[in-house]
């Protein structure tokens, strides 16, 4: 039996845009095709005026494409619209669905997939269409540096949350004898999802961890002890990726650079295959001139490592970083004030429709999964 031919509306952008316009008209909207830089259609109905971005794509939409359109809607030019629509051909990837979930019951825009006779809106259920099935083996992350106080445990917990928002099952393993992960979030953390049953992330001790204890988990993230010898060698050997947090302190970059060199040296003693990522934590916004100076020193500190270790990466803080935020600060304060009552939630709560930690950790998860080009979290087929 010959394969079914592709619908004519998917032939190219022009056909697809016309099809989307017809679908809106069918729903009673007046449509104007404008093809501006930031949007393609203007639709009006009753007292609503909306901007529509039409995306003819051969792959699923990802978070940066949605974020760019959301940013436009918040500009002076975008504020003339009281609603927004993002319509595509191939669905929405993990990072895009994670962002859509953060909007809850008051979405910044409605996201849809254009079918033959209707637009399928996914905001009510971002898990449809489902993620590409993951590869069978577990993926191990270590969050480690030979220095305490750089945010390892906070990053461990919230990176796990970001991967859960992308549709992965995640387990946390506390390798630090100080048990800081348990002190922060107890035996686990519940991650609520708008309009859906939430997900829980369980925390295991290094002595009780076994892969069979979390058979449904695709990703295992280990919060490591800063004393390298205290981390079980058999688990360190399994690390596929290691996140090495640091700060962007003007007078401390070179000092921290030496700490990270020592960290890499320790890891490489027993693990030669893991990809290592230096991540700036607690980042504070600065001027363009100051940023240029800091980045030059930051990159120079790791240039030798990058030249001698092809699996060592430093992440440009202007691309991905964990910004300083009140939400993370007060989350930490609560943990200190209530040692007998660890936080059962992450610092992912929306305040005025915004949440820096959610955005930043989703960006980090997206960077690792796609931009780094490592290609092991999801099947490519």
N, C-alpha and C positions, 0 to 999 in steps of 0.2 A: 504494500500500500504506500503510495507516494506521500512524503511529508506534507503536512498542511502548510499552505503558503502564509507568509507573514501578513497580518492585517495591513491594509493600505495606509492607515493613519500612522503606522510606525515606520513608514518608508524613509522619512527625513524630518527635519525640524519643521519645515513649512507645513507639511501635511499634519504633523502632530499638533502644532499650534492651532490650526484651523479646527481640528477635531476637538481640542479642549474648549475652544470658543463655542462650538456648537453644543457641547455638553452643558456649559454654563447657561446658554440661551434656553436649553430645554428645561432648566430649573427656574426659569423666569428672570434671569439676570439680563440686563442690557450690557453688551460687550463692545469695547473699543480696543482694537489691536494697535498698540503704540510702539512696541519694540524699543523701549528705553534701555539704558545700560543695566539698571537694577531690576526692571520688571518688564513684562511683555504685554500684559493685558490690563485694562481698567474695567472692572465690573461694578455695576450699580443695581440696587434693588431696594425699594422703599427708602429708608434713611441710611442705608449701608453703601459705602464706597470702598472697594477693595483693590489692592494691587495683586496681580497674579504673576508669579515667576514660573515659566514653562521650561522644563528641563528634558530634552531629548537625549537620553543617555544609554550606553550599552552596559553599564554597571550600576549597582545600587548607589543611591545618594549617601554621602557621609556627612558627619557633623559640620566640617568647615563650610560646606555649601549652604546649609541651613543657617548657620551662625552669621554668615555674610548678609543674608537676606533679612534676618532679624535685626541686625545692626542698621541696615538701611531704613527699616520701618521706624526706628527710633531717631532718625535724623530729622532735620527740619523739613526736608523734601518728603520724607516718608510719613510725617505726622498728618498729612492731609487725608490719609487713608485710615479708616477705623477698623479695617480688617485686612488680613493678608492670606494668600493661598499659594502653596508650593505644590506643583503638579509635575509628576515625572512618569517615566516609562518602566523602570526596572526595579522599583521598590526602594527600601531604605535599609542601609547597613546597620551594624551593631552600634556604632557611635552615634548615628543619627537617631535611632530609636531610643538610645539612652538619654539624649538631649530632649526628645519629645516627652519622655516620661517626666522630666523635671518640671514641665509646664503645668502638669496637673489638670485641674478642672477649668482653668482660665488660660488656654493656650495663646501664645503670641501669634501663631498662625495655624491654619488648618493644612495638613499635609495629606496629599492623596496620590493615588496611582490611577491613571486614566485607562479604563477598560473600553470594550467595544461600545457599550451602551450606558455607561455610568462612570462616575468617579468614586473609587473605593477609598473612603477616608480612614486613616489608620490611627488617628489620635486616641480613639476610644480603646484601641488595643494595639499598642506599638509592637507587640510580639508577632503580628501577622503582616506580611509573611514571615515564617519562622527563620531563625538564623541558619546559615549553612551548617550542616552537621560537623562537629569538630573531629579532629583526628583522634584516634583511640588512646594514645599514651598521655599520661599526665605531664603537665608543664610545670617545672619548678622555678620559683623566683626566690632569691635571697635579697633582703634589704640589710646592707652591712656597711659599716665603716669602723676603722680602728679608733674612733673617737665618739664619746657619748655626747648627748645634748644637741644633736643635729636634726632630730625629728624622725628617727628611724621608725619608731613604733607608730607614730601618727600616720606616716606615709604607708606603712604596711597595712594598717586597718582600712584606710581610705582608698588605697589602690585596689584592695579586695572589693570594696563597695562599688568602685567604678567598673570593674569587670563584671560584677553581678548585674549592674544596670545595662551592660551590653549583652546579657543573656547567658553568661557562663556560671557554672557552679564552682564555688571557691572554698577552699579550706585554709585556715591559718594555723601555723605551727610556731609556738613560742619557744625559741631556743635559748633565750637569755635566762640564766639562773635567777636574775632579779625579777623575772616574771612580769615585766612591765606591760606586756600585752594583756595579760590577765588583769592587771591592776586598772588598765584603762577601760576594757570592755568585758571583763568577766569571762564567762565560758562561751560567749558568742554575742553577736550583734544582729538585731533585726532591721532589715532594710525595707521600709514600706514602699509600695508602689501605688501610684494613683489608680483607683478604680480596679485594682487587681490584688490578689493575695500576694503579700510580700515574700521576701526571701530571707533566710537566716544564714549567717556565716558562723560556723563553729570554730572554736579555738581549741587546739590540742597541745598537750605538753610534749616535749621532745621524747620523754620516756614512754609515753603512751601512744605516740603517733604510729600508725600503720596504714598503708595504702588501702587496705580492706576496710578500714574504719570510715573512709570517705570514698566509697567506690564510685559514686556518681559525680565526684568533683573532677573537673577538667584541669583546674589551676590550683596549685599549692604555693602559698606565699609564706616564707619563713622570716620571722623577726629575729635577727641574729644577735648574738652577744658581741659587744665591742672587743672582748678578749677572744681573739680568733681561735685559740686552742680549746675554748669551751664549747665550740660549735661541733656537733657530731660530724666526723669526717665523711661518713657514708651519705649524709644528707647534702653536705657541701659539694660532694662529687656529682650529685644529681642536678645541681643548679643549671638551668638552661640560660637564665638571665640573672644578673645581679644589679640592683639599683643602689648607687652609692650617693647618699645625700650630702650636700655641702651648703655653705652659705656664701653670699655675695658681699661679704664684708670688705670694704676698701683696703683695710690694713691687715686683713687676714687671709687673702686669697693665696699668697705664696705659702703661708704656713699650712693652710688647709690642703694645698697642693701636695705637700710632703706627706701629710697624713694619708691622702688618697693613694699616693705612690706606694706607701707601705701597705695599704689595704689591698691594692692590686697584687703586690708581691706575695702577700699571704695567700690570697685566693689561688693564684697561679701555681702555688706549691702543690696543690692537689686537684685543681680543676683547670684544664687548659682550654676547654671548649666553650665555656659560658661567655655570652656577650655581656659586657660590663658598661653601665650607663651612669655617668656623673650627672646628678640632678640638683639644680639650685632650689633650695627650700627657703621659706620665709623671705621671699623676694619683695623688695620695696621699690616702687616706681621711682625713676630718676630722670634727669634731663638727657637729651640725646647726646650731648657732649660727654657727660659723665658715664653714660652707658658705653660709649665707644671706648673710653679709657679703661673701664672695668673689664669689658669683654676682651680687649687686647691682652691684659694681664692674665685673665682667666684662661684664655686659649693657650697663651705661651706657657703657662704652668704645666699643661698636659701635652704639649707638642711632642716631647720625646716619647711619652707613653704611646701616643697615637701612631708614631712612626715605627715603633718596635712591636706593637701589639695590634693586629688588624681586627681584633674583636673588642677593642676598647673604644668607647664613644663618649664624648661630652655633649650634652644637649644644650644648644643655644637657648639661653633664658628668654630671649625675645620670641622664641618659637614655642617652647614648653617650659613652664616652671610652676612651682607652688607659691602663690603670692601670699604675702602677709595679710591676714584678715581677722576681723573681730570674731567671726564665727569659730575659727580654729582656736583662737586665743581663749575664748570663754568656754569652749569645749574642754580645753586642757585645764582651765581653772576649776571647772566642775569636777574633773577627775581627781585633782589634788584635794579639793574640799570634801569629797565623798569617797574616801578609799574603801569604805565598806559597801558602797553602792555604785559600782562601775557604770559607765554610760552604756545604755542598751541600744543607743542609736549613734549614727555618725553625724558629723557636722555638715549635713547635706540639706538642712531645712531651708526652704525658700523664704526669703525676707524681701517683701516688695517685688516678688517675681525674680529675684536675683539670688545667686549663691556662688560666690567665688570658689569655695572648695569643690563643689560639684563640677563646675566648669573645668577647673584645673586638673582634677584627677581623671575626668573623662578624656581631656586632651592627652594626658600622659598615657592612659590605656590605649588610646587611638594611635599615638606615636609609636608605641611598642608594637602594636599589632600590624600596622600598615606602613607608616613612613620609614621605619627602620628597615623595612624590606626583609624581615626575618622569615615570615611566611610559615610559621608552624602552628599558630593558634587556630586557624580554620583551614579546611580543605580548599585548595585552589580550583578544584573541579566543580 
